[in-house]
Amino acid sequence: MENKKMMSLRGEQKHYVVYDPWVFRENVSRQEDVSNFLSSSGSLESYHVERIIAFDCGCFNTGGAGGFCADCVMEGSSGLTCVSCFSHCCMEGCGRPMCLRHTYFNYREEEGINLRLCLPCHKRESKKLLIKKVVRFLFLPAN
């Protein structure tokens, strides 16, 4: 029996890309390859490969791409983050896109909610909270 090279008759490639608005390019988030060839016995066979590419957050296609983290992009990575890890700063007027690694949580006791903030907004909110605590402490009536 001879060892013959398999000659591909037809191939397909599918790339699932996400457009990166920070650097104006596309990043591949998933790729599928199909090769059709004749086997040594003369039958038509197909070879399927699906490549799943990890997002910068470390997840593998958990619901698809969510967006690009501004801080990750500034650090030099692509910043592509999955849907479950991606969010925007919830401070009014900010809306900075961010991943879980660059997220800071501030708990607001009055409202009973956890705010998901970017670093600059987190610093501002922490200062406000500290000032409120100091003012309450200084002007608390003595019993």
GISUL-V755997 format. One line per field, one symbol per residue. ss: DSSP state (A for helix, B for strand, O for the rest). phi: phi as a letter, one per 20 degrees, with the letter a starting at -180 (. if undefined). burial: # if it has 24 or more other C-alpha atoms within 12 Angstrom, else .. A space follows every 10 residues. Layout:
ss->???
phi->???
burial->???
This chain:
ss->OOOOOOOBBB BBBBBBBBBB OOOOBBBBBB BBBBBBBBOO OOOBBBBBBB BBOBOOOOOB OOOOBBBBOA AAAAAOOOOB BBOOOOBBOO OOOOOOBBOA AAOBBBBBOO OOBBBBBOAA AAAAAAAAAA AAAAAAAAOO OOO
phi->.eeefedfeb cccddedcfe ffclbddfda bccccdbeff eneecccdcd dddffffned lenneerdef ffffeoefmf cfffeeadfe ffndmffbef fddcddeefg emcdeecegf ffffffffff ffffffffdf ffe
burial->.......... .......#.# ......#### .......... .......... ..#.###.#. #..####### ##.....### ###.###### #....##### ####.#.... ....#####. ##..#..... .......... ...
